[in-house]
């Protein structure tokens, strides 16, 4: 599995990049949010978080500027029935991560259904399935109110995207924070994974 890609852009389009990594050109499909935040242009160096998606018709590599974007993408394709990679990229292209979280927390069906390819029923399903199945909104609400630090919230979301329950994720992250309050998101995820897998 390709999880990260670092190299030079040799082709840049709003919905995809071709990234040269030691002489191999990888075609990477990206949301507009990634294109904008990277200021993607030919010759620029990039460091993308990626997800390699297999289907009956093709293998596609999706790239994101941040872990948070990739986590939202994975939550959408793994946890919401009827949402595939193309629609998940469309959601991230039409709404930044913060606004998406706010829409889910607030149950903003109208806001989500305005996104390209997302109708009212799909918007309702996104809200229902993210709230009921994974407890993501609890993490978002706690982060917004300051009960959970940003690195801890990001670590929880990463663990949830990997399939762990929100309650277990929070407990594991708190255990790591108790040992080292200055932990980064990456060290929180690593430490929590060790305890969850033991």
ABEGO torsion letter per residue (X at the ends): XBABBBEBBABBBAABBBBBBGGBBBBBBBBAAAAAAAGBBBGBBBBBBBBBBBBAABBBBBBBABAAAAAAAAAAAAABBGBBAAAAAAAAAABBAAAAAAAAAAGBAAAAAABBGBBAAAAAAAAAAAAAAAGAAAAAAAAAAGABBAAAAAAAAAAAAAGBBAAAAAAAAAAAAAABAABBAAAAAAAAAAAAAX
